[in-house]
Amino acid sequence: MRIIPAIDIMDGNVVRLRKGNPDDKVTYSNNPSEIAKKWEISGADILHVVDLDAALSTNKNNIEIISKLIEAVNIPVQVAGGIRSIEAINEMFSKNAAKVVLGTMAYKEPDSIRHIAKKKGEKIIVSIDQNDGKIMISGWREIAGPRIDEAINLFMSMGIREFLVTSVDRDGMLTGPDILTLSYASSFPGARIIASGGISSIEDIIRVRSIGCSSVILGKSLYDGNLSIEKVKALV
């Protein structure tokens, strides 16, 4: 199972939000590239970098900071947050992002995703950000139409195999993963599920691995010292 630290960037700083609320945040660093190198040295397989300003439509973005971060490390970087056009996708790939994570665009423009997937399906991850079974988009402030099963089936029919499943009410809360939802998503043959939200302990990692998730994203648990990449890597 791959270990993927999250680096959420707002106003150029590395932050963690509680339940995606920009008014409830903790700032950990003003140097995202330094944090990226720290997690790389610790043994991370991939980095998950989120442009929170773009995701929350603040009329700002952190694209140049993310570009420098990608250049600073020698492990793959997947980029998320506010990527809502083909031009934005191509820009991320031009800056050497290994993969892009699509949420709002995937649900609002599925035909565009179908087109992109024909050439770059292996580089596309669709996010399933759910709250009480409802998929959330637009910075987790709007409900999308499909159910979880409908979304997975739709995007798998396009050739996409990787899904980032986050339970919004657990994100940044250290309350443990949503095993029921993650287990359900992992049950779809051929789907690769990245678990996110609530991971706080080695026991959580074991549970997520046991239900078949291919990767796990670590956020607040890393920054607050509840977990270390070294200890997790020794386990998995």
ABEGO torsion letter per residue (X at the ends): XBBBBBBBBBGGBBBBBBGGBAABBBBABABAAAAAAAAAAAGBABBBBBBAAAAAGAGBBAAAAAAAAAAABABBBBBBEGBABAAAAAAAAAAGBABBBBBAAAAABAAAAAAAAAAAAAABBBBBBBBGGBBBBGGGABBBABBAAAAAAAAAAAGBABBBBBBAAABGAGAEBBAAAAAAAAABBGBBBBBBEGBABAAAAAAAAAAGBABBBBBAAAAAGABBAAAAAAAX
